[in-house]
Amino acid sequence: MFDINEVLAKELGIKKWQVDAAVALIDEGNTIPFIARYRKEKTGALNDEILRNLYERLNYLRNLEEKKEQVLKSIEEQGKLTEELAVKIKQAETLVQVEDLYRPYRPKRRTRATVAKEKGLEPLATIIYLQQLTHPVEEEAKNYVNPEKEVASVEEAIAGAMDILAESIADEADYRSYIRDYTFAHGKLVSVAKDSEQKSVYEMYYDFEEPVAKLAGHRVLAINRGEKEKILNVKVVVDTERILNYLAKKTIRKDNAYTTPFLTDMLKDSYERLIAPAVEREIRSMLTDAAEEGAMKVFSKNLEQLLMQPPIVGSTVLGWDPAFRTGCKLAVVDATGKVLDTTVIFPTEPQNKVAESKAVLKKLIDKYHVNLISVGNGTASRESEQVIVEFIKEYGKPLSYVIVNEAGASVYSASKLATEEFPQFDVGQRSATSIARRLQDPLAELVKIDPKSIGVGQYQHDMNQKKLSEVLGGVVEDCVNKVGVDLNTASASLLEYISGISKPIAKNIVAYREANGRFTNRKQLLKVAKLGPKAFEQSAGFLRITGGENPLDATSVHPESYEATMALIKKMGYELSNLAGGELHGIAKKVTDYSTISEELGVGEMTLKDIVKELEKPGRDPRDEMPKPILRNDVLEMKDLTPGMELKGTVRNVIDFGAFVDIGVHQDGLVHVSQMSDKFIKHPLEAVSVGDIVKVKVLSVDMEKKRIALTMKLEESKKNKKKDG
């Protein structure tokens, strides 16, 4: 048995003691955000990303050990476990290796080989395989013809013996492992169209082949989808001759004129009928797993960037859900997220009531002092944008608009959650409210939507949905806990992502708040139904109370460190009351010797540094460091774009081969990975993230296909201009 923690330390490039500590904390029921934030001394400050990777691999390796135990027990019960086999199973590093070793001993359904064994043909197979015959195989086979056992002829006896040998060869772990590795290293994935005349998005794969080892993840997922939709035929091809030669060298010990021809045919049958289809399935599965893992990483990074976009605080926002026939739904939301008014206007086709719509707009904006319009980027967005720009010019007072990604707004508006939140609203009113609120506080609003519906990934519906949900749920959990939530205003949807808080407890917190009024200190959490000491320990530091009894409740300082924090404040010549007034911003300069002070106060150095950082800027929001959204008051159309034009845009989505950038013309432009940097980059995420504000230059515009090609290599083009000059 290998040491799981040692394997994890090696894989993750961290110290064994860090793994030991993290695993112990996880096994004690601590959450990843809690360990990352409040147990830094124990783990050596492992961040949430490393901890999540550790947790995932820990589960895999523990499942692997469990599988080994099951396999060893099963083979032992059959009386077939040798010392050599036991060592091989115990040393296996993957589930695939364990399955390969178990294959000969796995209880099988009835196969051609098992039928042949029942007919008593195993001894014949052994004799032929050992190749000691000095006479034709047919002569030996006569001894096994037995009508009572349904072996009617010599040919049937030989065929049955060959079936037994073919299955035995296919079950040999070393052979399968070599063939799998060889196929992966030298095979090609080939896809062809079932109907080459049919137009589809998969046309580039109608006559496609690429080495298996070099296949990009996004291509694997696209080909998989094309195959699933019955547009493509897909197969893995490899040099069969090389594999058959390998099998012959391993199995045909001496060339025997009587047995070699039979064994050569048997090896071909074993490979083509039993090994090749299974290896092809395994390789396709390996490619898909790797592609999904890569896509999940991209999706995770995009989702994190989207959730961590800075909120626009202090603004009354008008949410605009664009549409044609059913009209544009509007919702006015005040700075706290409360809905003040909703209505529907019809400025777009087919009604074109532009003047009437502008009059309604003016009335709403004047009445509620709206200073920002949040427009969804879906159907009729461009037409709505033109109306808004005309209105802003005519209005003559400060007013801006932002195009927001409305992905998931319709999913939310029709959900049970939205119905509970706004029972009196229809789906359009809810959608407009969501579009307004996701500008005011993207995190608080987007947590209400299934992360898979937010639209910042690729091929998300083709992946393992359970695993995708777990991965994305982890991203949301990390983001929510990094920011923290206001205990007195947070929705149950937001609270359930807080460390240690389950869905039922989140609802109980809201119910307690509604029954007893606002929380005035963190200790009151212990009065919430089902919220015990462990849940309190895990959650308290992430739940904030502004204007409460204890100013520390408004910070990320954990209650377990309050005593030490108050001692520190006193030691540095301040009072706790100075914290609420923001008067501790000079405390860091006074803490000169962290080692001595941390020892005096009985807290770790890392914890002390975090406390000081928080006292300097209590309740700081990590999202403030992210780029702010672009506020617009004019509109561009696709026809206005010309090659060479330089613009500012917002990165809306990052995929394996590039990034889509919103440059304000309704159609996002693509910056291919080759156009992102003068330096070589392997993946677009090395250069950009969702929400980044980037400068781009138009390379080309295809009006017919509605495609815009952009480049971020602005400096290079300027240098070339200077050279030309």
LINQUILIN-V308034 format. One record per residue. N is the residue number from 1. SS is DSSP state (2 for helix, 1 for strand, 0 for the rest). D_FIRST is the distance of its C-alpha to the first C-alpha in Angstrom with 1 decimal. Layout:
n = (N,N)
ss = (SS,SS)
d_first = (D_FIRST,D_FIRST)
This chain:
n = (1,2,3,4,5,6,7,8,9,10,11,12,13,14,15,16,17,18,19,20,21,22,23,24,25,26,27,28,29,30,31,32,33,34,35,36,37,38,39,40,41,42,43,44,45,46,47,48,49,50,51,52,53,54,55,56,57,58,59,60,61,62,63,64,65,66,67,68,69,70,71,72,73,74,75,76,77,78,79,80,81,82,83,84,85,86,87,88,89,90,91,92,93,94,95,96,97,98,99,100,101,102,103,104,105,106,107,108,109,110,111,112,113,114,115,116,117,118,119,120,121,122,123,124,125,126,127,128,129,130,131,132,133,134,135,136,137,138,139,140,141,142,143,144,145,146,147,148,149,150,151,152,153,154,155,156,157,158,159,160,161,162,163,164,165,166,167,168,169,170,171,172,173,174,175,176,177,178,179,180,181,182,183,184,185,186,187,188,189,190,191,192,193,194,195,196,197,198,199,200,201,202,203,204,205,206,207,208,209,210,211,212,213,214,215,216,217,218,219,220,221,222,223,224,225,226,227,228,229,230,231,232,233,234,235,236,237,238,239,240,241,242,243,244,245,246,247,248,249,250,251,252,253,254,255,256,257,258,259,260,261,262,263,264,265,266,267,268,269,270,271,272,273,274,275,276,277,278,279,280,281,282,283,284,285,286,287,288,289,290,291,292,293,294,295,296,297,298,299,300,301,302,303,304,305,306,307,308,309,310,311,312,313,314,315,316,317,318,319,320,321,322,323,324,325,326,327,328,329,330,331,332,333,334,335,336,337,338,339,340,341,342,343,344,345,346,347,348,349,350,351,352,353,354,355,356,357,358,359,360,361,362,363,364,365,366,367,368,369,370,371,372,373,374,375,376,377,378,379,380,381,382,383,384,385,386,387,388,389,390,391,392,393,394,395,396,397,398,399,400,401,402,403,404,405,406,407,408,409,410,411,412,413,414,415,416,417,418,419,420,421,422,423,424,425,426,427,428,429,430,431,432,433,434,435,436,437,438,439,440,441,442,443,444,445,446,447,448,449,450,451,452,453,454,455,456,457,458,459,460,461,462,463,464,465,466,467,468,469,470,471,472,473,474,475,476,477,478,479,480,481,482,483,484,485,486,487,488,489,490,491,492,493,494,495,496,497,498,499,500,501,502,503,504,505,506,507,508,509,510,511,512,513,514,515,516,517,518,519,520,521,522,523,524,525,526,527,528,529,530,531,532,533,534,535,536,537,538,539,540,541,542,543,544,545,546,547,548,549,550,551,552,553,554,555,556,557,558,559,560,561,562,563,564,565,566,567,568,569,570,571,572,573,574,575,576,577,578,579,580,581,582,583,584,585,586,587,588,589,590,591,592,593,594,595,596,597,598,599,600,601,602,603,604,605,606,607,608,609,610,611,612,613,614,615,616,617,618,619,620,621,622,623,624,625,626,627,628,629,630,631,632,633,634,635,636,637,638,639,640,641,642,643,644,645,646,647,648,649,650,651,652,653,654,655,656,657,658,659,660,661,662,663,664,665,666,667,668,669,670,671,672,673,674,675,676,677,678,679,680,681,682,683,684,685,686,687,688,689,690,691,692,693,694,695,696,697,698,699,700,701,702,703,704,705,706,707,708,709,710,711,712,713,714,715,716,717,718,719,720,721,722,723,724,725)
ss = (0,0,0,2,2,2,2,2,2,2,2,2,0,0,0,2,2,2,2,2,2,2,2,2,2,2,2,0,0,0,0,2,2,2,2,2,2,2,0,2,2,2,2,0,0,0,0,2,2,2,2,2,2,2,2,2,2,2,2,2,2,2,2,2,2,2,2,2,2,2,2,2,2,2,2,2,2,0,0,0,0,0,2,2,2,2,2,2,2,2,2,0,0,0,2,2,2,2,2,2,2,2,2,2,2,0,0,0,0,0,0,2,2,2,2,2,2,2,0,0,0,2,2,2,2,2,2,2,2,2,0,0,0,0,0,0,2,2,2,2,2,2,2,2,0,1,2,2,2,0,1,0,0,2,2,2,2,2,2,2,2,2,2,2,2,2,2,2,2,2,0,0,2,2,2,2,2,2,2,2,2,2,2,2,2,2,0,1,1,1,1,1,1,0,0,0,0,0,0,0,0,0,2,2,2,0,1,1,1,1,1,2,2,2,0,0,2,2,2,2,2,2,2,2,2,2,2,2,0,0,0,1,1,1,1,1,1,0,0,2,2,2,2,2,2,2,2,2,2,2,2,0,0,0,0,0,0,0,0,2,2,2,2,2,2,2,2,2,2,2,2,2,2,2,2,2,2,2,2,2,2,2,2,2,2,2,2,2,2,2,2,2,2,2,2,2,2,2,2,2,2,2,2,2,2,2,2,0,0,0,0,0,0,0,0,0,1,1,1,1,1,0,0,0,0,0,0,1,1,1,1,1,1,0,0,0,0,0,1,1,1,1,1,1,1,0,0,0,0,0,0,0,0,2,2,2,2,2,2,2,2,2,2,2,2,2,2,2,0,0,0,1,1,1,1,1,0,0,0,0,2,2,2,2,2,2,2,2,2,2,2,2,2,2,2,0,0,0,0,1,1,1,1,1,0,0,0,0,2,2,2,2,2,0,0,2,2,2,2,2,2,0,0,0,0,0,2,2,2,2,2,2,2,2,2,2,2,2,2,2,0,2,2,2,2,2,0,0,0,0,2,2,2,0,0,0,0,0,0,2,2,2,0,0,2,2,2,2,2,2,2,2,2,2,2,2,2,2,2,2,2,2,2,0,1,1,0,0,0,0,0,2,2,2,2,0,0,0,0,0,0,0,2,2,2,2,2,2,2,2,2,2,2,2,2,2,0,0,0,0,0,2,2,2,2,2,2,0,0,0,0,0,2,2,2,2,2,2,2,2,2,2,1,1,0,0,0,0,0,0,2,2,2,2,0,0,0,0,2,2,2,2,2,2,2,2,2,2,2,2,2,0,0,0,0,0,2,2,2,2,0,0,0,0,0,0,2,2,2,2,0,0,0,2,2,2,2,2,2,2,2,0,0,0,2,2,2,2,2,2,2,2,2,2,2,2,0,0,0,0,0,2,2,2,2,0,0,0,0,0,0,1,0,0,0,0,0,2,2,2,0,0,0,0,0,1,1,1,1,1,1,1,1,1,1,0,0,1,1,1,1,1,0,0,0,0,0,0,1,1,1,1,2,2,2,0,0,0,0,0,0,0,0,2,2,2,0,0,0,0,0,0,1,1,1,1,1,1,1,1,1,1,0,0,0,0,1,1,1,1,1,0,0,2,2,2,2,2,2,2,2,2,2,2,0)
d_first = (0.0,3.8,6.7,8.7,11.9,11.7,11.5,14.3,16.3,16.3,17.3,19.9,21.3,21.3,20.3,17.1,19.4,21.0,17.8,17.0,20.7,20.9,17.9,19.5,22.8,21.8,20.2,23.6,25.4,26.9,27.9,27.3,31.1,31.2,28.2,29.7,33.2,33.0,29.8,30.2,30.0,26.6,25.0,27.2,29.2,26.7,28.9,28.6,27.7,24.6,23.7,24.1,22.0,19.3,19.8,19.7,16.5,14.8,16.0,14.9,11.3,11.3,13.2,10.8,8.0,11.1,12.2,9.3,10.0,13.7,13.6,12.0,14.6,17.3,17.1,16.9,20.0,21.7,21.2,19.9,16.2,16.2,13.7,14.0,13.4,10.3,8.8,10.4,9.1,5.3,6.7,9.2,10.3,13.0,14.3,16.9,14.6,13.1,16.8,18.0,15.9,16.9,20.5,22.0,20.8,21.6,24.8,27.6,30.9,33.8,33.9,36.4,33.9,33.4,37.2,37.8,35.5,37.5,40.5,39.3,38.9,35.4,37.0,39.2,36.4,34.7,38.0,38.6,35.2,35.4,38.8,40.7,43.7,47.1,48.9,48.7,45.9,48.6,49.8,46.4,46.0,49.3,47.6,45.4,48.2,48.4,50.3,49.1,45.5,46.9,46.6,50.2,50.3,48.8,47.8,45.9,44.0,43.0,42.0,39.8,38.1,37.6,36.0,33.5,32.7,32.6,29.9,27.9,28.1,27.2,24.1,22.7,19.7,20.7,24.3,23.6,21.4,24.2,26.9,25.3,24.9,28.4,30.0,28.5,29.8,33.1,34.0,36.5,36.8,40.4,42.3,45.9,48.3,49.2,52.6,53.4,56.6,54.9,54.8,51.5,49.3,47.1,49.8,47.9,45.3,48.0,47.5,44.4,41.7,39.1,36.2,33.0,31.3,34.2,34.8,35.4,33.8,37.2,38.3,35.4,36.2,39.9,39.5,37.3,40.1,42.8,41.1,40.7,44.4,45.2,46.8,44.5,43.0,39.7,37.8,35.4,37.2,35.9,37.3,36.8,38.4,35.7,32.9,35.0,35.6,31.8,31.3,34.4,33.2,29.8,31.5,35.1,34.9,38.7,41.5,43.2,46.4,45.9,42.2,41.4,43.5,41.8,38.3,39.3,40.5,37.4,35.0,37.3,37.1,33.3,32.9,35.7,35.2,31.5,29.4,31.7,32.2,28.5,27.6,30.5,29.3,25.8,27.5,30.0,27.3,25.4,28.7,29.6,26.4,26.9,30.6,30.0,27.7,30.3,33.1,31.4,31.2,34.9,35.8,34.0,35.8,39.1,38.7,38.0,41.0,43.2,42.2,42.8,46.3,48.8,50.9,54.7,55.9,59.5,60.7,62.2,60.8,62.3,59.5,60.8,59.1,61.0,62.2,65.1,66.6,65.3,66.2,64.3,62.9,63.3,61.9,63.0,60.3,61.2,59.1,57.1,56.2,58.8,60.6,64.3,65.7,64.9,67.0,67.2,69.2,70.1,70.6,68.9,69.9,71.5,73.4,73.6,75.0,74.4,77.2,76.5,72.8,73.7,76.0,73.3,70.9,73.6,74.2,70.5,69.9,73.1,72.5,68.9,69.1,66.3,65.4,62.5,62.0,58.5,58.7,56.0,55.3,55.5,58.5,61.9,60.4,62.5,65.6,64.9,64.3,67.7,69.4,67.6,68.6,72.3,72.2,70.9,73.7,76.3,75.0,75.6,73.4,69.9,67.4,64.3,61.8,58.2,56.6,53.3,50.5,51.3,48.2,47.1,50.4,51.5,48.2,48.5,52.2,51.7,48.7,48.8,48.2,51.2,53.3,52.4,53.1,56.4,57.7,61.2,60.2,59.9,57.0,59.1,59.8,56.1,55.2,57.8,56.6,53.0,54.3,56.3,53.5,50.8,53.1,53.6,49.9,47.6,44.5,46.2,47.6,44.8,42.2,44.4,43.5,40.4,38.8,38.7,42.5,43.2,43.5,41.8,39.2,39.3,38.5,37.1,38.2,36.2,32.8,30.2,32.4,29.8,27.6,30.8,32.1,29.0,29.1,32.9,32.8,30.6,33.2,36.0,34.3,33.8,37.4,39.0,37.2,38.1,41.7,41.9,44.4,47.7,47.1,50.8,51.0,47.6,47.3,44.7,43.2,42.6,41.6,38.7,36.9,37.1,33.9,33.5,36.4,36.0,38.8,40.4,40.4,41.9,44.7,45.2,45.7,48.4,50.0,50.1,51.7,54.3,55.2,55.3,56.1,54.2,51.5,52.9,49.8,46.0,46.0,47.8,44.6,43.6,46.5,45.2,44.0,40.2,39.7,38.1,37.0,33.6,35.2,37.9,35.5,33.7,37.0,39.9,39.5,39.8,42.8,46.1,49.5,52.5,55.6,53.9,54.5,51.9,51.9,48.3,47.5,48.6,46.0,42.2,42.1,39.9,41.8,39.3,40.8,44.5,45.4,44.2,45.8,49.1,49.0,48.4,51.3,53.6,52.6,53.5,56.9,56.5,56.7,54.3,57.3,57.3,54.0,55.6,58.4,56.0,57.4,54.1,53.7,54.4,51.9,49.3,51.9,52.4,48.7,48.6,45.9,42.8,40.9,43.6,44.5,40.9,40.7,44.1,43.2,39.8,38.0,35.7,37.3,35.9,37.0,40.4,40.8,40.1,42.6,45.2,44.7,45.3,48.3,49.8,49.7,48.9,47.5,47.3,46.2,43.8,45.4,48.6,47.2,46.8,49.7,52.4,53.5,56.6,59.7,62.2,65.9,66.8,65.5,64.8,64.9,63.1,66.5,67.1,64.2,65.0,62.9,62.8,63.0,60.8,59.4,56.9,54.4,51.4,48.0,47.4,44.3,41.9,40.4,38.6,41.9,44.0,45.4,48.2,50.8,53.5,56.7,59.0,60.2,58.3,56.4,53.4,53.3,50.4,49.3,47.3,44.4,46.6,49.3,47.3,47.3,48.8,45.3,42.7,40.4,37.4,37.7,40.6,38.6,38.8,42.6,43.3,42.2,43.7,46.7,47.4,51.1,51.7,54.8,55.1,57.7,58.7,58.2,59.5,60.5,60.5,62.7,62.3,58.5,58.4,56.1,56.3,54.7,54.2,53.1,51.9,53.0,56.3,56.5,56.2,59.1,61.2,60.7,61.7,64.9,65.8,65.4,67.6,70.1)
